[in-house]
Amino acid sequence: MRLILLGPPGSGKGTQANLLQDKFNIPKISTGDILRAAVKDNTDLGKQAKRFMEQGELVPDEIVIGLIKERIVAPDCEAGYILDGFPRTILQAEKLEETLAAMDQEIDSVVDLEVDPEELLVRLIGRSTCKNCGAMFHQTSHPPKVAGVCDECGGELYQRPDDNEETIVKRLEVYNKETAPLKDFYREQGKLKSVQGCGGMGDIFSKLCDLVT
């Protein structure tokens, strides 16, 4: 099972990817995670990526694709994987297809989490993140048991600098311009499946599982 999860910021991609990972015992692959790991391990691609990251620039697609290729040949990816946050553009999707084809692989399904823009604003503005483990909470829908303290590891919670209304609106605009067109790209291939990302986390996950199994 090789999946791509699509959805705007705040749609719950990360949460659902974690649930899929646990249920199907296949890894969630986040470009942010593999970039940080490559830099930490000082790999050849990690060294190249670090130069761009230190200058505050986007890491070129070729490097990101190379890191993904290195990751998906790992033994834990034999049964499949979940791409969370990649591809973000049509060009990245095309390069990913070329890379997978050369490895005699292809994506099985692309699931789009659909959430109303007003709901996304509410979710993101009230969101807090653990500095230690990255777990996310929300002041109304998923508050921590103790204010400012992570339920998972006891770490300190904080609001990300980009979780303010002005920045969120800009992020959503970028998503609609650059990433949303991927829905048509994968729809034409017959791989796109959509699920409403509103409601209980368990209900959303149940619908998602029905789509991919």
Order of alpha helices (4+ residues) and beta strands (2+ residues): beta-alpha-beta-alpha-alpha-alpha-beta-alpha-beta-alpha-beta-beta-beta-alpha-alpha-beta-alpha
